[in-house]
Amino acid sequence: MAVYLDCGRLPIAVLRVERPEVRNALDWEAMQAFAACVEQAAALPGLRALIVTGTTDAFIAGGDLRVLHQADSREDGRRLSAGMTLALDRLEQLPCPVIAAINGPARGGGAEVALACDLRVASEDATLSFAQIHLGLTPGWGGGQRLLRLVGYSRAFDLLATGRVLGAEEMLALGVVNRLAEKSRALEAAFALAEAMLRQSAEAVAAIKRLLRAGMELPPPLARAQEQQLFPPLWDSPAHHQAVARWLQNRRAKRA
């Protein structure tokens, strides 16, 4: 399979895109497989983190135009946009953290896949470009709105209307990625980040994702209300009670 879900290190799973002959570009079949993998991840009991990655020398080079452009009608464009928009919306809605591990280039739709993840780790030689403009296109999978929320109007306009290539350092400076890793080691760094979150309460991490997404998607009063609703059950959760008990025990030990 060119696109598959690797569950070998649960509770962390990896959604892998492996089409190295086209730098992991997605054709119709690969897009369907990607969407199916997201649904499979959503159904996994106990999943605590999902990492999305390509191969060691590329992330995802967008759509595979050699195949996709054989279907070039307006209706084909709707089909192309609708399928991956739905898949990336579902990816974004997973309750667990979703981390993109970006080795090498992410281009066009690949940049859109990366931005649909909650967090992004890039290797020091990774690059990213919203290259759709070079083909007379806009982002079609929701990446324009995600980029706008992430970097603001003017920076998003610059990146979308020029299609210029960002290196790893500039991606980090703009907040497009969260962390940098050594060459070809983005996946290892993404696992380290996921494992750091595994050491925290699963319920609290999921609640943090929900309250932050509420802040992006809802009016401020409704987002604040949701944050207030999330807090009381956590205050009364076993994880909180156990953490407080450990804290009090440590305080007593230091005073003894």
Secondary structure, 3 states (H helix, E strand, C coil): CCEEEEEEECCEEEEEECCHHHCCCECHHHHHHHHHHHHHHHCCCCCCEEEEECECCECCCCECHHHHCCCCCHHHHHHHHHHHHHHHHHHHHCCCCEEEEECCEEECHHHHHHHCCCEEEEECCCEEECHHHHHCCCCCCCHHHHHHHHHCHHHHHHHHHHCCCEEHHHHHHHCCCCEEECCCCHHHHHHHHHHHHHCCCHHHHHHHHHHHHHHHHCCHHHHHHHHHHHHHHHHCCHHHHHHHHHHHHHHHHHHC
